[in-house]
Amino acid sequence: MSQKLFDLIIVGAGPAGVMAAKTAGEQGITTALLERKSEIARINRSCTEALGVNEEAFGEFFYFDDSLGNLCFPRNGFTVNYQGPSANLYGFHIYTPGGKRVAMGDCAVQKKLGNAGRVGVVIDKGELIRGILEKARENGVEIFPNSNVCAIRVTGDDVTVSTTAGNDFTGSYVIAADGVNSRIVKYLGLNKGRKFLGTYSVASWDIEGVEPPDPDVMVSVLGLDTSISLCRRPEDGLYHVSSGGYDPSLDHEVGLKKFMAEPAFAPWFKNARGVKRITACVSSIYEPLKAVCIDRRILLAGDAFWRQETSIIGALMPGRKAAMSVALVVKDKKSGKNWIDEYTDWYQKCYYGPLGEGGKSLGDLKAILSRDDFDYLASLVKETLPATMKFYAIIRNIGSAFGRIVPAIRKERPYILEKLSEIRAQAEEDILEPRRKAGFPNR
Ligand SMILES: Cc1cc2nc3c(=O)[nH]c(=O)nc-3n(C[C@H](O)[C@H](O)[C@H](O)COP(=O)(O)OP(=O)(O)OC[C@H]3O[C@@H](n4cnc5c(N)ncnc54)[C@H](O)[C@@H]3O)c2cc1C
């Protein structure tokens, strides 16, 4: 391929990459977007496609404006138009094997509040990507599907990425938005000293005709052989049902079928009419990266710098911010300012600083608790917990609910507390050891 010098090359066209491309196009810098898939907007990787709304996340208070179809990022000062289908979610419910439930959000109560009571909006991620990609194209971004990047090198003021088809693309800057198992991160050697948390696999079926008791909440089922989650799609009656786990030898088809046959959950599936879409993913998961700019020319955005999921909105923001910084460096040759610092400082403030180091993992609770123990613990939480879909708030809610039921557990099943405190006393290295051994870090 003839050598054209771009201001910016973006690798990966997920939410982070397409947003970076649209932004770079709007800012008038010459940009190439490289994606290994042939159909960029086709979603093959498991994703529940739910946006957490009306809650603080990554320094933003994200909300969705239905009237204009705008995803709104007021603190970061931008919107993204989305004209695809959507449906509201009013809470997050955790079920245990016998069908006991811990509810974060009473669906009926939240629904009465209308859009103000929703905690999530489920969308069609493919449509979101298609819309943003179209804008990028209109703004002059050159888009290269079927381009699987397999090498990167910095030479003086240029960065060149090569594809498996033998094409080279050279630019002044690269944004690596190539997802959780970023090849660019690997090629740069950044996984070498990074804490490996295990390999997580997921398979998801979109099933028609599912009838859970609360159709408009996200559901997570704990205590079965695999971790199960269930969430509606924008279309009525269509559900995204996933099986996941840290043991790569897990058979998720078996996991899904077993879940659907469980006496507590089988009634949800009695009118199920078949699988409309299958998606899956296998992710080797590391701790988040602290540095997101390498050699002052390569910026990382989205899942490429995080664990498994920055989330869709959490990937759109760094995509845009990284492209803005590159546009400033390219356009402002006079001030002598290093605009890339805007991106790296923002990342420290909104991502790595508050959430980068994470908490200590408790490992696999199934190894110490029986199905009945899970049911028992859930049955002790009588009250409805605050409505949320935000991962960190869910953990906080569970923690405080657990605090309130400790006296009952101490009286009725003290061995549960003993087992939990044994785990807490263990070094994280030991807790993670089984996952690490089963997984493949692929550094
Ligand atoms: C099971 C599961 C459920 C989830 N549910 C939700 C949810 O409900 N809501 C939510 O907001 N988030 C959810 N997420 C997280 C969400 O999917 C990601 O955080 C988000 O898609 C990250 O966007 P990204 O652009 O950084 O990466 P990705 O979406 O992974 O995009 C990366 C892109 O780079 C491309 N690519 C990779 N390598 C190369 C290469 N070498 N050359 C060229 N292209 C390459 C890939 O094909 C892909 O298109 C979920 C994730 C998982 C695993």
The ligand as a MOL file (V3000), in Angstrom:
LIG
                    3D

  0  0  0     0  0            999 V3000
M  V30 BEGIN CTAB
M  V30 COUNTS 53 58 0 0 0
M  V30 BEGIN ATOM
M  V30 1 C -19.9790 -10.1130 29.3210 0
M  V30 2 C -19.8710 -8.6370 29.1630 0
M  V30 3 C -21.0040 -7.8420 29.3690 0
M  V30 4 C -20.9050 -6.4710 29.2390 0
M  V30 5 N -22.0280 -5.7130 29.4160 0
M  V30 6 C -21.9700 -4.3630 29.3170 0
M  V30 7 C -23.1250 -3.5540 29.4900 0
M  V30 8 O -24.2240 -4.0330 29.7270 0
M  V30 9 N -22.9800 -2.2270 29.3670 0
M  V30 10 C -21.7930 -1.6290 29.0980 0
M  V30 11 O -21.7420 -0.4010 29.0120 0
M  V30 12 N -20.6820 -2.3700 28.9160 0
M  V30 13 C -20.7420 -3.7150 29.0120 0
M  V30 14 N -19.6220 -4.4800 28.8050 0
M  V30 15 C -18.3500 -3.8030 28.5490 0
M  V30 16 C -18.2810 -3.2410 27.1410 0
M  V30 17 O -18.5740 -4.2510 26.2170 0
M  V30 18 C -16.8630 -2.7170 26.9000 0
M  V30 19 O -16.3970 -2.0210 28.0430 0
M  V30 20 C -16.8160 -1.7540 25.7090 0
M  V30 21 O -17.2790 -2.3490 24.5280 0
M  V30 22 C -15.3730 -1.2790 25.5210 0
M  V30 23 O -15.2530 -0.5770 24.3310 0
M  V30 24 P -13.8360 -0.5040 23.5790 0
M  V30 25 O -14.0890 0.3090 22.3700 0
M  V30 26 O -12.7970 -0.0720 24.5240 0
M  V30 27 O -13.4950 -2.0070 23.1980 0
M  V30 28 P -14.2760 -3.0420 22.2780 0
M  V30 29 O -15.7330 -2.7790 22.3010 0
M  V30 30 O -13.8040 -4.3870 22.6810 0
M  V30 31 O -13.7470 -2.7110 20.8290 0
M  V30 32 C -12.4370 -3.0270 20.4320 0
M  V30 33 C -12.4230 -3.1400 18.9250 0
M  V30 34 O -11.0790 -3.3340 18.4950 0
M  V30 35 C -11.0570 -4.3350 17.5110 0
M  V30 36 N -9.7150 -4.9410 17.5220 0
M  V30 37 C -9.1620 -5.7100 18.4690 0
M  V30 38 N -7.9140 -6.0680 18.1460 0
M  V30 39 C -7.6530 -5.4960 16.9600 0
M  V30 40 C -6.5250 -5.5030 16.1060 0
M  V30 41 N -5.4030 -6.1840 16.4230 0
M  V30 42 N -6.5920 -4.8150 14.9440 0
M  V30 43 C -7.7220 -4.1310 14.6060 0
M  V30 44 N -8.8270 -4.1060 15.3780 0
M  V30 45 C -8.7980 -4.7590 16.5500 0
M  V30 46 C -12.1490 -5.3010 17.9280 0
M  V30 47 O -12.5840 -6.1050 16.8440 0
M  V30 48 C -13.2250 -4.3290 18.4180 0
M  V30 49 O -14.0860 -3.9140 17.3900 0
M  V30 50 C -19.6780 -5.8590 28.9010 0
M  V30 51 C -18.5520 -6.6610 28.6820 0
M  V30 52 C -18.6380 -8.0330 28.8160 0
M  V30 53 C -17.4380 -8.8660 28.5870 0
M  V30 END ATOM
M  V30 BEGIN BOND
M  V30 1 1 1 2
M  V30 2 1 2 3
M  V30 3 2 2 52
M  V30 4 2 3 4
M  V30 5 1 4 5
M  V30 6 1 4 50
M  V30 7 2 5 6
M  V30 8 1 6 7
M  V30 9 1 6 13
M  V30 10 2 7 8
M  V30 11 1 7 9
M  V30 12 1 9 10
M  V30 13 2 10 11
M  V30 14 1 10 12
M  V30 15 2 12 13
M  V30 16 1 13 14
M  V30 17 1 14 15
M  V30 18 1 14 50
M  V30 19 1 15 16
M  V30 20 1 16 17
M  V30 21 1 16 18
M  V30 22 1 18 19
M  V30 23 1 18 20
M  V30 24 1 20 21
M  V30 25 1 20 22
M  V30 26 1 22 23
M  V30 27 1 23 24
M  V30 28 2 24 25
M  V30 29 1 24 26
M  V30 30 1 24 27
M  V30 31 1 27 28
M  V30 32 2 28 29
M  V30 33 1 28 30
M  V30 34 1 28 31
M  V30 35 1 31 32
M  V30 36 1 32 33
M  V30 37 1 33 34
M  V30 38 1 33 48
M  V30 39 1 34 35
M  V30 40 1 35 36
M  V30 41 1 35 46
M  V30 42 1 36 37
M  V30 43 1 36 45
M  V30 44 2 37 38
M  V30 45 1 38 39
M  V30 46 1 39 40
M  V30 47 2 39 45
M  V30 48 1 40 41
M  V30 49 2 40 42
M  V30 50 1 42 43
M  V30 51 2 43 44
M  V30 52 1 44 45
M  V30 53 1 46 47
M  V30 54 1 46 48
M  V30 55 1 48 49
M  V30 56 2 50 51
M  V30 57 1 51 52
M  V30 58 1 52 53
M  V30 END BOND
M  V30 END CTAB
M  END
